[in-house]
Every structure is written in C-alpha cells, then in structure tokens.
Amino acid sequence: MTAGTDRLYYPDQISAIRVMRILTVLTLVLWTLSAWAKPEVLEFDNAAQEQRYNALIDELRCLVCQNQNLADSNADLAKDLRQKTYQMIKDGTPDDEIIGYMVDRYGDFVLYRPPVKLTTLFLWIGPFIILLIGLVSLVRVIRHRRGQALPVPDQQQREQAQRLLHGD
C-alpha cells in the first residue's frame, strides 16, 4: 500500500502509472515547444504583391508532400520554393514567368492543374477511363447474375433449414 491512501497498488500498476505520467509530461513538453516555432514573416511592398504570392503558393504543388500545395507544406523544399516565389515577386517577375520557372525546373507535376498536352493527357482522361472500366464491369456482373437462377434447395436442405428455424 502506498502512504496516505487506502488503495493497494500492484507492481505492474505502479509501473503503468509511472509510464503514463512520463508520457503526459513528455507530451506537454513537446506541445509547449511548438509555441517556439517561428512562422514565416514576409514583408511585401503592397497588398497586390501579397495576394499574388498567396495565389501562387496555393496553385503550386509541394513535390515532397505531393498532396499539399506550397502554402500548406512544411517540407524544406516547399520552404525553399516559397522563398523563391517571394523573391521573384519582390523582383517584379510576372506570375506566368514564375510559374514557367517552376515548370521548367520541376515539370508539370508542380502545378495542381497541369495543362492538357500529350504528356499529361492520361492525367486528364485517366479518371474517366477508370470510371468507364468500373461501370462496364458492374454492368457485366449484374447481367451475369440475372442470367443465373438461384439454386433450389433439395428436401434435405429444406428439412435442415426447418430444424434450424424451429430450434429442434
């Protein structure tokens, strides 16, 4: 028994309680460390530059995360690409040149909406092809099942079903 309580703790309970306390303290420490993280602070000459920057980093894909845009990604490459975008906007580079630079360097994959051309054609029509294959398969399965009659149970199977239903 522990001092000051009437409760009896077994050794495995004490070790589990210690582990939980340690995990709680570690969680709290790591959670407070996130408060020290420094957000990116970028200064623009005007609101139009900031809007252009935000529109571009929303449109460009993080090549590391692949399912996030540059604005949402914390990958080092995304940070570098955001910084490059910021610098190009500060230098007065037009949006189409910034996008052209990114595409020349990283390919059409950097764009969330790649252009329709021969190399990206499958990206555009692939989902429709997969949907069509799925619909054709579904129709074939339904037609195949309609053509099959359900098997009629024989006398022994009916008697067994009756016993199961009546609990005999």
C-alpha positions as CSV (number, residue, x, y, z in Angstrom):
1,M,0.0,0.0,0.0
2,T,1.2,3.5,-0.7
3,A,1.4,6.1,2.0
4,G,-1.7,8.2,2.6
5,T,-4.1,6.1,0.7
6,D,-6.1,3.0,1.5
7,R,-5.6,1.7,-2.0
8,L,-3.4,-1.3,-2.8
9,Y,-1.3,-0.9,-6.0
10,Y,0.3,-3.9,-7.6
11,P,3.8,-3.5,-9.0
12,D,2.6,-3.7,-12.7
13,Q,0.0,-1.0,-11.9
14,I,2.7,1.2,-10.4
15,S,4.9,0.9,-13.5
16,A,1.9,1.6,-15.7
17,I,1.2,4.7,-13.7
18,R,4.8,5.9,-14.0
19,V,4.8,5.3,-17.7
20,M,1.6,7.3,-18.1
21,R,3.0,10.2,-16.0
22,I,6.2,10.2,-18.1
23,L,4.2,10.2,-21.3
24,T,2.0,13.0,-20.1
25,V,5.0,15.2,-19.1
26,L,6.7,14.5,-22.5
27,T,3.5,15.3,-24.4
28,L,3.2,18.6,-22.5
29,V,6.8,19.5,-23.1
30,L,6.7,18.7,-26.8
31,W,3.4,20.6,-27.1
32,T,4.9,23.7,-25.5
33,L,7.9,23.5,-27.8
34,S,5.7,24.1,-30.7
35,A,4.9,27.5,-29.4
36,W,8.5,28.5,-30.1
37,A,8.2,27.7,-33.8
38,K,8.7,30.7,-35.9
39,P,6.2,31.4,-38.7
40,E,7.4,32.8,-41.9
41,V,7.1,36.6,-41.8
42,L,7.3,38.1,-45.2
43,E,7.1,41.8,-45.9
44,F,5.6,42.9,-49.2
45,D,5.7,46.4,-50.8
46,N,1.9,46.4,-51.2
47,A,-1.2,44.2,-50.8
48,A,-1.2,43.2,-54.5
49,Q,2.2,41.5,-54.1
50,E,0.9,39.6,-51.1
51,Q,-2.2,38.5,-53.0
52,R,-0.1,37.3,-55.9
53,Y,2.2,35.4,-53.6
54,N,-0.7,33.7,-51.8
55,A,-2.4,32.8,-55.1
56,L,0.9,31.3,-56.5
57,I,1.7,29.2,-53.4
58,D,-1.8,28.0,-53.3
59,E,-1.6,26.9,-57.0
60,L,1.9,25.3,-56.8
61,R,2.2,21.7,-55.5
62,C,4.8,20.6,-52.9
63,L,6.9,18.0,-54.7
64,V,7.8,16.3,-51.4
65,C,4.2,16.0,-49.9
66,Q,2.6,15.7,-53.4
67,N,-0.9,16.2,-51.9
68,Q,-0.3,19.6,-50.5
69,N,0.3,23.0,-52.0
70,L,3.3,25.1,-51.1
71,A,1.2,27.1,-48.6
72,D,0.3,24.1,-46.5
73,S,3.5,22.2,-46.7
74,N,6.3,22.4,-44.1
75,A,8.8,20.4,-46.2
76,D,12.2,22.0,-46.7
77,L,11.7,22.1,-50.4
78,A,8.4,23.8,-50.0
79,K,10.0,26.4,-47.8
80,D,12.7,27.0,-50.5
81,L,10.1,27.3,-53.2
82,R,8.0,29.7,-51.2
83,Q,11.2,31.8,-50.6
84,K,12.0,31.7,-54.4
85,T,8.4,32.7,-55.2
86,Y,8.6,35.6,-52.7
87,Q,11.9,36.8,-54.1
88,M,10.7,36.7,-57.7
89,I,7.6,38.6,-56.7
90,K,9.7,41.2,-54.9
91,D,11.9,41.5,-58.1
92,G,8.8,42.2,-60.1
93,T,8.6,39.0,-62.1
94,P,5.2,38.3,-63.6
95,D,3.2,35.3,-62.5
96,D,3.4,33.5,-65.8
97,E,7.2,33.7,-65.6
98,I,7.3,32.5,-62.0
99,I,5.1,29.5,-63.0
100,G,7.3,29.0,-66.1
101,Y,10.4,28.9,-63.9
102,M,8.8,26.3,-61.6
103,V,7.6,24.1,-64.5
104,D,11.0,24.3,-66.3
105,R,12.7,23.3,-63.2
106,Y,10.3,20.7,-61.7
107,G,8.0,19.7,-64.6
108,D,4.2,20.0,-65.0
109,F,3.7,18.0,-61.7
110,V,4.4,21.2,-59.8
111,L,1.1,22.5,-61.0
112,Y,-2.2,21.5,-59.4
113,R,-3.9,21.9,-62.7
114,P,-1.3,20.8,-65.4
115,P,-2.0,21.9,-69.0
116,V,-3.7,19.5,-71.3
117,K,-1.0,18.2,-73.6
118,L,0.3,14.8,-74.8
119,T,2.5,14.2,-71.8
120,T,-0.4,15.0,-69.3
121,L,-3.3,13.5,-71.3
122,F,-3.5,10.5,-69.1
123,L,-3.8,12.7,-66.0
124,W,-6.9,14.3,-67.5
125,I,-8.6,11.3,-69.1
126,G,-7.3,8.6,-66.7
127,P,-10.0,9.0,-64.1
128,F,-12.8,8.8,-66.8
129,I,-11.2,5.6,-68.2
130,I,-11.1,4.1,-64.8
131,L,-14.7,5.1,-64.2
132,L,-15.8,3.6,-67.5
133,I,-14.0,0.3,-66.8
134,G,-15.7,0.2,-63.4
135,L,-19.2,0.8,-64.9
136,V,-18.6,-1.7,-67.7
137,S,-17.5,-4.3,-65.1
138,L,-20.6,-3.5,-62.9
139,V,-23.0,-3.9,-65.8
140,R,-21.3,-7.3,-66.8
141,V,-21.6,-8.6,-63.2
142,I,-25.3,-7.5,-63.0
143,R,-26.1,-9.1,-66.3
144,H,-24.3,-12.3,-65.4
145,R,-26.1,-12.6,-62.1
146,R,-29.5,-12.0,-63.8
147,G,-28.9,-14.9,-66.1
148,Q,-28.2,-17.3,-63.2
149,A,-31.2,-18.9,-61.4
150,L,-30.9,-19.3,-57.7
151,P,-30.3,-22.9,-56.7
152,V,-33.4,-24.6,-55.4
153,P,-32.8,-26.4,-52.1
154,D,-33.4,-30.1,-52.1
155,Q,-35.5,-31.9,-49.5
156,Q,-32.6,-32.5,-47.1
157,Q,-31.6,-28.8,-47.1
158,R,-35.2,-27.7,-46.5
159,E,-35.5,-30.1,-43.5
160,Q,-32.2,-28.8,-42.1
161,A,-33.4,-25.2,-42.5
162,Q,-36.7,-26.0,-40.7
163,R,-34.8,-27.6,-37.8
164,L,-32.6,-24.5,-37.6
165,L,-35.6,-22.2,-37.7
166,H,-37.6,-24.1,-35.1
167,G,-34.7,-24.9,-32.9
168,D,-35.1,-28.7,-33.0
